[in-house]
Amino acid sequence: MVQVTAALGLGPDQVEGVLAAASLAPSVHNTQPWRFLVRRDRIELHADPRRRLAATDPEDRELRLSCGAALFNLRLALEAEGVRPLVSVLPGHDAPGALAVVRRGGAMRITAENRALLDAVPHRRTNRRPFLEAPVDPQQRHALVRAAELERSWLHVITTPRDRAQIKRLVRRAHEIQLADAGVQAELAAFTGPRPGASDGVPPASAGVRPAMQDEWAFRDFRGPERRPGKDYESDPLVVVLCSFYDGPLGELQAGQAMQRVLLTAGTRGLSASFLSQPVEVRQVREELRRSLGGMLVPQTVLRLGFSTPVPATPRRPVAELLTGSDEHAAC
Ligand SMILES: Cc1cc2nc3c(=O)[nH]c(=O)nc-3n(C[C@H](O)[C@H](O)[C@H](O)COP(=O)(O)O)c2cc1C
């Protein structure tokens, strides 16, 4: 097994700490599709092709969003160690196959804002429970929009009843297409339900309540406990579409970092979040969603935000399992 070594002026324990922070990022079905190559002068982020979801995510778009989120955590954790992260996304021949390479760009002191985001990393969770019937106020919305902008992405906030009805319809249509797709359902089943000792996937305690036909929004069934009477979903969550300005891997890696900044910003403001990814995962529905946003922005993920009660953490693989040696990884 590959050992954690010193890098970027940090000792092995500090490197292990920053990689552990990176691994707390959200990932589709908690696949944790990332690997790290550690060298004295750099940390490379690679996709782990063995953790692809070929049916749900055939173009690896969500894999790259997930890796972008891990990269954002890594940046924060390095800043807290006093290292200014010099990030090169899709570095090409500089680091073959890597999604990103991070070098030491000098010393720095982390800002209070980024320190608060880093402190939120271990507490951030996807919360699939019903939210309270309490509105998210404009100041909080503004903070989320700004978080996406800081990472060169765009957060489209659904505000009008017409847009809300439209996106609800797209979520349901994509959900039904996926229900009829045996490959998508097999991947969901592989990563949900009781899996004792698993260090990936979504355990029943994190699955939220079981969705029902009468729910306004079509939530994916993560095989959580049966719903008790009165445990209905809120009528009016804040729904946002996180968009990139470009199609393709660069836009996806930027959007992944933005997604994580948005989620952590939400966390620092007491907001919970969950995903409604179906309309972005199903290609023909994604095109319709894109047109409904004016055709220029590229929708990458849909989030539902509101206030809820805390949920347990999902498991993570140990850092030692995330390390890769020199050439054993493949590009994604
Ligand atoms: C790109 C992406 C898409 C996701 N899509 C969904 C989704 O459609 N529904 C859902 O309930 N969770 C979704 N998730 C959340 C993951 O299942 C979750 O991040 C993972 O299980 C780890 O749990 P945690 O976020 O609580 O750490 C998505 C996460 C990512 C990064």
The ligand as a Gaussian input file, in Angstrom:
#p B3LYP/6-31G(d) Opt

LIG

0 1
 C      -22.896000      15.389000      -8.058000
 C      -23.743000      14.846000      -6.925000
 C      -25.052000      14.452000      -7.175000
 C      -25.846000      13.977000      -6.129000
 N      -27.163000      13.644000      -6.385000
 C      -27.971000      13.271000      -5.372000
 C      -29.378000      13.043000      -5.574000
 O      -29.886000      13.176000      -6.679000
 N      -30.137000      12.726000      -4.513000
 C      -29.605000      12.632000      -3.250000
 O      -30.362000      12.361000      -2.317000
 N      -28.283000      12.818000      -3.022000
 C      -27.457000      13.141000      -4.046000
 N      -26.132000      13.414000      -3.808000
 C      -25.612000      13.348000      -2.447000
 C      -24.730000      12.112000      -2.211000
 O      -25.502000      10.944000      -2.181000
 C      -23.956000      12.334000      -0.906000
 O      -23.069000      13.407000      -1.087000
 C      -23.163000      11.133000      -0.465000
 O      -24.035000      10.080000      -0.121000
 C      -22.269000      11.453000       0.743000
 O      -23.049000      11.887000       1.826000
 P      -22.850000      13.320000       2.484000
 O      -23.157000      14.345000       1.439000
 O      -23.860000      13.352000       3.609000
 O      -21.442000      13.434000       2.961000
 C      -25.315000      13.871000      -4.831000
 C      -23.981000      14.271000      -4.602000
 C      -23.210000      14.757000      -5.627000
 C      -21.805000      15.217000      -5.347000

